[in-house]
Amino acid sequence: MSISPGTIVKLPNGRNGLVIPSPWWQPGRVLVKMQRGKRRWFKVEECKLIRTNY
């Protein structure tokens, strides 16, 4: 599964986060910006895509 930057995801702790571009690439992981501006790496399998209709 591929998650691109700008995608909103549901995190394992139940909160939502925004996938952001990272300065370096880690296979199988994405950098997620959470509430309050914190950034954290998550495994792709842990994040669930949130479908939005614009």
C-alpha positions in Angstrom: 0.0 0.0 0.0 1.3 3.4 -0.9 0.4 6.5 1.1 1.4 9.9 -0.5 2.1 13.2 1.3 -1.1 15.2 2.0 -3.1 12.2 2.9 -5.1 12.1 6.1 -4.7 8.9 8.1 -6.1 7.3 11.2 -3.3 6.5 13.6 -3.1 3.4 16.0 -3.9 5.6 19.0 -7.2 6.6 17.3 -6.2 10.1 16.4 -5.9 11.6 12.9 -2.7 12.8 11.3 -1.5 14.3 8.0 1.2 12.5 6.0 4.0 15.0 5.2 7.0 14.8 2.9 10.2 13.8 4.8 13.8 14.9 4.2 14.9 11.3 3.9 13.2 8.1 2.9 12.6 5.1 5.2 11.2 2.0 3.5 7.8 1.0 4.9 7.4 4.1 7.0 5.7 7.5 6.7 6.2 10.7 8.5 3.0 12.0 10.1 2.3 15.4 11.5 -0.1 15.0 14.5 -2.0 17.6 16.4 0.0 20.2 18.3 2.7 20.1 15.5 4.4 16.9 16.6 5.9 14.7 13.9 6.4 11.0 14.2 7.3 8.0 12.0 4.7 5.3 11.7 4.7 2.0 9.8 2.5 2.1 6.7 0.5 -1.0 8.0 -0.4 0.9 11.2 -2.0 3.9 9.3 -5.5 3.6 7.9 -6.5 5.9 5.0 -9.4 8.2 5.7 -11.4 8.7 2.5 -12.6 12.2 1.9 -14.9 13.6 -0.8 -13.9 17.0 -2.0 
